[in-house]
Amino acid sequence: MKILMLSWEYPPKVIGGLARAVADLSQALVEEGHDVTVVTGDYSECNQLEYVDGVRIHRANQFFPRPMDFIEEVHFMNYHLIQKASELLSQDHFDLIHAHDWLVAPSAKVLKHAFHKPLMATIHATEWGRNGGLHNDLQRHISDMEWWLTYEAYGVIVCSYHMRDELQRIFQVPGDKLHVVPNGVRAQDFIRTHQNLDEWKRSWALPHEDIVLYVGRHVYEKGIDLLLSAAPKILQNRPQTKFIIAGKGPLHDELKKQAWDMGLGEKVLFPGFIDDLERNSLYRLAEVAVFPSRYEPFGIVALEAMAGGAPVVVSDVGGFKETVEHGKNGLSFYSGDANSLADSILRLLSDRELGQYLSDQAYQDLNNKYNWNIIARETVKIYENDLPLMSEQDVSESPYGVESNLLEKEGYLHESSNHGRW
């Protein structure tokens, strides 16, 4: 199949887990024999056209003219995505368009109707879920854009059953339009580390200190403040513990202040952004990798920690409940409960055999359940079974041409449509 992907971010531009998921899926689809082109936003260190692992990547200028705010930036980006994708669709045949999240909804909708192409969408998270509801006009606008994309798409892929239930609850997406396909991880990407880890560790922690590691965005829904709240109990029982909280985000400075105000001082390190080699090395050194999220549609970070060899502790929310089985391939704690979080971390710090057992089982799960080639094959099955891959006969049978035929197939003209939200 020939697939056109739309995504607002793509490595090395990585804001969250979406970029990595789109890249890994695209690469796996190519490995399975399909042709994948990605149209995405620009990145200063990249050329406008690249070939990475067999994936053709076109980067559109998204910052000209200079936007006045975030929403205008999104719309300007979509103008440029439409221009580039239109050139590609006019020059070559594509079987379908696959759009990732609300930021590319306008371009996905325009391209679908202008070129009469089937549209598939993946919703990686929702604004409602990230914020525990909709509390201002910006959040409501983003939520409407998310709904719009699910409405326009012929099929909607989500990464967990938690997300499937969330989309049915807040957007009333019909069940026959939703497909659950987990994200995955490429374990081989986490093998390379610094050569002398014991020596390299000295730049992060003392030789006798046990590392408790967090890697990810510094935002409220990731629950990093809960990890800081759990730190005093952990240090009381295991004073040789060192906390490393890697990543950046709008709460970065606030979290650093919280740590100092709590008197944690040099026991908590905020290194900011870390590259892949540093990430892999820290996972290999960590006694525990912790992800205390309040909201997590899937939790690919837990899989990355597993691939890096670190035992994981996660909150019992969202997709984490589907990927981390307590006592089998990791430990979970009661979401929002710092005391429960501290107990789970202490259990791993005091029982190295348990940590090794959980890590070994987790690595097996990566190969059996969260392998991107398996995921790519499942995605193609959805393409083949659910998308209206139209032929000339499709057009001739419709009294109003392609557009009416496509509308009927998508459910606009029968009761399973989700347009009842409005």
C-alpha positions in Angstrom: 0.0 0.0 0.0 1.0 3.6 -0.5 0.3 5.6 2.6 0.5 9.4 3.3 1.1 10.2 6.9 0.3 13.6 8.5 2.0 14.5 11.8 2.9 17.8 13.4 6.1 16.3 14.9 8.6 13.7 13.7 12.1 13.0 15.0 14.4 14.7 15.7 11.6 17.1 16.5 10.2 15.3 19.6 7.7 17.0 22.0 6.0 13.9 23.3 5.5 10.3 22.5 3.6 11.0 19.3 6.7 11.7 17.2 8.4 8.4 18.2 5.2 6.4 17.6 4.7 7.8 14.2 8.3 7.3 13.2 8.4 3.7 14.5 5.1 2.8 12.8 6.2 4.4 9.5 9.5 2.5 9.6 7.7 -0.8 10.4 5.3 -0.4 7.6 8.2 0.1 5.2 9.8 -3.0 6.6 6.5 -4.9 5.9 6.8 -3.8 2.2 4.6 -0.7 2.1 5.5 2.8 0.8 5.2 5.5 3.4 5.5 9.3 3.0 5.3 11.6 6.0 4.4 15.2 5.7 5.3 17.1 8.9 6.3 20.4 10.4 9.8 21.7 9.9 12.9 21.4 12.1 15.9 23.7 11.9 18.5 20.9 11.7 16.8 18.9 8.9 16.4 19.3 5.2 12.9 19.7 3.6 13.2 16.2 2.1 14.8 13.3 3.9 14.8 9.5 3.6 15.1 7.8 7.0 14.9 4.0 7.3 13.1 3.9 4.0 10.5 6.5 5.0 10.2 9.6 2.8 9.8 12.7 5.0 8.7 16.1 3.7 9.1 19.0 6.2 6.9 22.0 5.6 7.8 25.5 6.8 5.4 26.1 9.7 6.7 29.4 11.2 6.2 31.8 8.3 4.5 34.1 8.5 5.3 34.4 12.2 2.2 33.4 14.2 0.8 35.5 17.0 -0.2 32.6 19.2 -0.3 28.8 19.4 -3.5 28.3 17.6 -2.4 30.5 14.7 0.8 28.6 14.5 -1.2 25.4 14.2 -3.3 26.8 11.4 -0.3 28.2 9.5 1.4 24.8 9.8 -1.7 23.2 8.3 -1.7 25.6 5.3 1.9 24.5 4.6 1.0 20.8 5.1 -1.8 21.2 2.7 0.4 22.8 0.1 3.1 20.1 0.3 0.7 17.2 0.5 -1.3 18.5 -2.4 1.8 18.5 -4.6 2.4 14.9 -3.7 -1.2 13.8 -4.2 -1.3 15.5 -7.5 1.9 13.8 -8.7 1.5 10.3 -7.4 -1.2 7.8 -6.3 -1.7 7.2 -2.6 -4.2 4.6 -1.2 -5.0 6.5 1.9 -4.2 9.4 4.3 -3.4 8.6 7.9 -3.6 11.6 10.3 -2.1 11.7 13.8 -3.9 13.9 16.4 -5.9 17.1 16.2 -3.0 19.4 15.1 -3.3 18.1 11.6 -7.1 17.8 11.5 -7.6 20.8 9.1 -5.2 19.5 6.5 -6.5 16.0 6.8 -10.1 17.1 6.2 -9.2 19.3 3.2 -7.0 16.7 1.6 -9.6 13.9 2.1 -12.3 15.9 0.3 -10.1 17.6 -2.3 -8.5 14.4 -3.5 -11.3 11.9 -2.6 -8.9 9.8 -0.4 -9.9 7.6 2.5 -8.9 9.0 5.8 -7.7 7.1 8.8 -6.9 8.9 12.1 -5.0 8.0 15.2 -5.9 9.8 18.4 -3.0 9.6 20.8 -4.6 11.5 23.7 -7.4 13.9 24.3 -7.5 17.4 25.8 -10.4 16.3 28.1 -8.2 13.5 29.5 -5.1 15.6 29.8 -6.9 18.2 31.9 -9.6 16.2 33.7 -12.2 18.1 31.8 -12.5 21.3 29.7 -11.9 24.4 31.7 -11.3 27.2 29.2 -11.9 28.3 25.6 -8.6 27.0 24.3 -9.2 23.5 25.8 -12.7 23.5 24.3 -11.4 24.5 20.9 -8.8 21.7 20.9 -11.4 19.2 22.0 -13.6 20.3 19.1 -10.7 19.8 16.7 -10.2 16.3 18.1 -13.9 15.5 17.6 -13.7 16.9 14.1 -10.9 14.6 13.2 -12.8 11.5 14.5 -15.9 12.6 12.6 -14.0 13.0 9.3 -12.0 9.8 9.6 -13.4 6.6 8.3 -11.7 4.7 11.0 -10.1 5.8 14.3 -7.1 4.0 15.9 -6.4 4.3 19.6 -3.6 2.8 21.6 -5.5 1.3 24.5 -8.9 0.2 25.6 -8.9 3.0 28.1 -8.7 5.5 25.1 -11.4 3.6 23.2 -13.7 4.1 26.2 -12.7 7.7 26.5 -13.5 8.5 22.9 -16.8 6.8 23.1 -17.7 8.7 26.3 -16.7 12.2 25.3 -17.1 12.1 21.5 -19.7 9.4 21.1 -17.6 7.7 18.4 -19.4 4.6 17.2 -17.8 1.3 18.3 -17.5 0.0 14.8 -15.3 3.0 13.9 -12.8 2.4 16.7 -9.8 0.1 16.7 -7.4 -0.6 19.5 -3.8 -1.1 18.4 -1.1 -0.7 21.1 2.1 1.3 20.6 5.4 -0.5 20.7 9.1 0.0 21.1 12.2 -0.9 19.2 14.3 -2.7 21.9 17.4 -2.5 19.7 17.3 1.3 20.0 18.1 1.0 23.7 21.1 -1.3 23.5 23.8 1.3 23.0 25.1 2.8 26.2 28.3 4.5 27.4 31.1 2.0 27.5 32.2 2.3 31.1 28.9 2.8 33.0 30.4 2.7 36.4 32.8 5.5 35.6 30.1 7.5 33.7 27.7 7.2 36.6 30.0 9.4 38.7 28.8 12.5 36.8 25.2 11.7 37.9 25.4 10.0 41.3 27.9 8.7 43.9 29.1 5.1 43.4 27.0 3.9 46.3 23.8 5.7 45.4 20.8 4.0 44.0 19.2 5.8 41.0 15.5 6.4 40.9 14.8 7.8 37.4 12.0 9.7 35.6 12.2 10.6 31.9 9.5 12.7 30.3 7.7 16.0 30.0 7.4 18.2 33.0 3.7 18.8 33.0 1.0 18.4 35.6 -0.5 15.2 34.2 2.8 13.4 34.5 2.7 13.6 38.3 6.3 14.5 39.0 5.3 16.4 42.0 4.0 13.1 43.5 7.4 11.6 43.1 9.0 14.6 45.0 6.3 14.2 47.7 7.3 10.5 48.0 11.0 11.3 48.2 11.2 12.0 52.0 9.8 8.6 53.0 12.1 6.9 50.5 15.2 8.8 51.8 14.2 8.0 55.4 14.4 4.3 54.6 17.1 4.4 51.9 19.2 7.5 52.4 21.6 6.3 49.6 18.9 7.0 46.9 19.5 9.6 44.2 16.5 10.9 42.1 17.1 12.0 38.5 14.2 13.8 36.9 15.1 14.2 33.2 13.2 16.2 30.6 11.8 19.7 30.2 8.4 21.4 30.2 6.4 24.3 31.6 6.7 23.0 35.2 10.4 22.5 35.1 11.4 25.5 37.3 8.4 25.0 39.6 9.4 21.4 40.3 13.0 22.4 41.0 11.7 25.0 43.5 9.5 22.3 45.1 12.5 20.0 45.6 14.6 22.8 47.2 11.7 23.9 49.4 11.3 20.4 50.6 14.9 20.3 51.6 15.8 17.5 49.1 18.8 19.6 47.8 21.5 17.5 46.1 19.4 14.3 46.3 17.4 15.4 43.3 19.0 16.2 39.9 17.2 18.0 37.1 19.4 17.6 34.0 16.9 18.9 31.5 16.9 17.3 28.1 19.0 14.1 27.7 20.0 12.5 24.4 19.4 8.9 23.5 22.8 7.7 24.7 22.4 9.3 28.1 18.8 8.0 28.3 19.8 4.4 27.5 22.7 4.6 30.0 20.6 5.9 32.8 18.0 3.2 32.3 20.7 0.6 32.5 22.0 2.1 35.7 18.6 2.9 37.4 17.3 0.6 40.2 13.8 1.9 39.4 12.2 3.9 36.6 9.2 5.8 37.8 6.2 7.2 35.9 3.6 8.6 38.3 1.2 9.9 35.7 -2.3 11.2 36.6 -3.3 10.6 32.9 -1.7 8.3 30.5 -3.4 7.1 27.3 -0.8 4.4 26.7 2.5 5.0 28.4 5.2 4.3 25.9 7.8 5.6 28.3 7.2 2.5 30.4 8.0 0.3 27.4 11.2 2.3 26.8 12.3 1.9 30.4 11.7 -1.9 30.0 13.7 -1.9 26.8 16.5 -0.2 28.7 16.5 -2.8 31.4 15.1 -0.8 34.3 12.3 -2.2 36.6 9.3 0.1 36.4 6.8 1.6 38.8 3.8 3.2 37.3 0.5 4.7 38.4 -2.6 2.5 37.9 -4.2 4.8 35.3 -5.1 4.6 31.7 -3.0 2.5 29.4 -0.5 1.7 32.2 -3.1 -0.7 33.5 -2.9 -2.6 30.2 0.9 -2.7 29.7 2.2 -3.1 33.3 0.9 -6.1 35.2 1.6 -5.6 38.9 4.1 -8.1 40.2 4.7 -9.7 36.8 6.5 -7.1 34.5 6.5 -4.1 36.9 4.8 -2.6 39.9 1.9 -0.2 40.1 0.7 2.2 42.8 -2.5 4.0 43.6 -2.6 7.0 41.4 -2.2 10.3 43.3 -1.1 8.5 46.4 2.5 9.5 47.3 2.7 7.0 50.1 1.7 4.2 47.8 4.3 5.4 45.3 7.0 5.4 48.0 6.2 1.9 49.1 6.5 0.5 45.5 9.8 2.2 45.0 11.1 1.0 48.3 10.1 -2.5 47.5 12.3 -2.6 44.4 15.2 -0.8 46.1 15.2 -3.5 48.8 14.6 -6.5 46.6 17.0 -6.7 43.7 16.0 -10.2 42.7 12.4 -9.0 42.3 13.6 -6.1 40.1 15.6 -8.5 37.9 12.6 -10.9 37.6 10.3 -8.0 36.5 12.9 -6.7 34.0 13.3 -10.1 32.4 9.6 -10.7 32.0 9.1 -7.1 30.7 11.7 -7.7 28.0 9.8 -10.8 26.9 6.6 -8.9 26.7 8.3 -6.3 24.4 9.1 -8.9 21.8 5.7 -10.8 22.1 3.2 -7.9 22.5 4.8 -4.6 21.6 6.8 -5.4 18.5 6.3 -2.7 15.9 6.3 -5.1 13.0 3.4 -7.0 14.6 1.7 -3.6 15.2 2.3 -2.6 11.6 0.7 -5.7 10.3 -2.4 -5.2 12.5 -2.6 -1.6 11.2 -2.6 -2.7 7.6 -5.4 -5.2 8.3 -7.5 -2.2 9.5 -6.6 -0.3 6.4 -7.6 -3.2 4.2 -10.8 -4.2 6.0 -12.3 -0.8 7.0 -11.2 1.9 4.6 -13.3 2.6 1.5 -10.6 1.9 -1.1 -12.7 3.3 -4.0 -12.7 2.1 -7.6 -14.2 3.4 -10.7 -17.2 1.2 -10.0 -17.7 2.9 -6.7 -18.0 6.2 -8.4 -20.3 5.1 -11.2 -22.7 3.5 -8.7 -23.2 6.7 -6.8 -25.7 9.2 -8.3 -23.8 12.1 -6.9 -20.2 10.8 -7.6 -17.3 10.1 -5.3 -18.2 12.5 -2.4 -21.7 11.1 -1.8 -20.5 7.5 -2.0 -17.7 8.2 0.5 -20.1 10.0 2.9 -22.5 7.0 2.8 -19.6 4.6 3.6 -18.4 6.7 6.4 -21.7 6.7 8.2 -22.7 10.2 7.6 -25.9 8.9 6.0 -26.8 6.2 8.5 -27.4 5.8 12.2 -23.9 4.7 13.2 -22.5 8.2 12.5 -21.1 10.1 15.5 -22.4 13.5 14.4 -25.0 13.4 17.2 -22.6 15.2 19.5 -23.8 18.5 18.1 
